[in-house]
Amino acid sequence: MTRPVPYIDPSRPRARIKPFKAWKHMQNLIADKEDTSQVFQIVEALNGNAVVRDFERFMASEKGPQLLAERLFLPDMLDDHGPIEQLPEGTVGRAYLTFMQREGLSAAGLVAESEIQRDDDKEYDDDLLWYLNRLRDTHDLYHVLTGYNRDALGEASLLGYTHGQHRGRGISFIAFMGGREISKHAPREARIKDVIAEGRRNGKAAKRIIEQDISALLREPIDAARSRLNIAKPVLYRNAMRVLSEHGVDPMLVAA
């Protein structure tokens, strides 16, 4: 069976690497770690055509073409908490809901952050834009499944995990710089560099979350989902968090 060819607007300009732009936005992110829009700017400045290659990989996967054909807008489903609340305890959906409510987050909020820098993309209503949105909208689900929290080290480690799944210089650069900033405050035995390397390894070894049917995934018991997807426990991250606590270091000191 012939796989469908995704539509990418031919008027899209060829992505260019912009290191100085990336550095500027990295400094902004270091100054204000809550400004998530800077992350999107850095990724856009450094990723080049990596996202196109990643999209091609998605379309070559077993479920990719079907998921594209369905074109679900994930924030509408993820922010509709009523049906998720009806899922049994221990499912991915219930864990996701607990996480989002505890952190005061919403899928719509992440959409708003991304659109601060993505106004130019609105004219390219193509399949690549749908995929970019899917990458964005699954970020907090990655937190829930991998066990990396929203503290500074958790975010940097999750970016390492994301790089293991998707590649891209932008994600790799943010993970590296995040680890470097955290290392300035952390004791040596926290092994910050190794923690982020573990995230990369875990992401590379696991099945890709982006290729899953998210609706079905939410209904799955979380332990079974982690086993099926080969998501390893973040051992070094948990050890680092213990070391930070023992040394009285606030894990949110480089807040993400």
C-alpha positions, 0 to 999 in steps of 0.5 A: 500500500502506497503511503500518503505524501504529506503536504508541506507548503512549497512557499515555506522558506528553507530553514537556516541556522541562526546561532547569534539569534539562538544565543540571544534567546538563551541569555533571555531564558537564563534571565527569566527561566519561566519565559517558555517562549524563548525555548521555541525561539532557540529551537527555531534558530538552531534546528534547521531542517531537523524537524522535516526529517523528523516528520518524515520519520513519523510518516514512515512509522506504522501509525503516522499516516493514520494519525495525520489523517485524523488531524486531532488537535490535542489541546482540545482533548487534553484540556477537556478534564471531564472524560479524563477524570472518569478514567481509572486511577493509575492510568496515564490520563489520571496521572496527566491530569494530576500533574497538570492541576498540581503545576497549574498548567494547561495545554492551551497555555503552551499553545499561547506561549508558542504562538508568541514567536510563531505568528509567521507560521500561521500562513503555512497551514500544512501538514508540517504545521500540524506535526509541529503542533503535535510536538509542542502539545505532547511536552507535558505528557512526556513529563508524566511518562518519563518521570522528569519533573518541572524543576530545572534539572527535570526540564533539562533532562527531559530535553535530553530525552526529547533529543534522544527521540527527535534529534535537533540542535536546538533541543540539544543546546538548551539541554546542554546549557541548562545542565551547565547552569545547574552545575554551577549550584550543584555538588559534584556528586549530583553528576548533572552531566551524567543525569542529562546524558541518561535522559538522552540514552533513555529517549533514544532507547524508548519507542517514540511517544509522538507516534502513539495514539494519544487518546488510547495512551491516556486510557492505558495503565501508566506502568504498562505504558512505560513498559510497552514503550520501553521508558526506563526509570530516571535513576540518575535524576532521582539520585541527583534530586536526593543529593541536592536535597541533602545539600540544601540546594533548591531544585527550582533555583534555575526554574524551568 
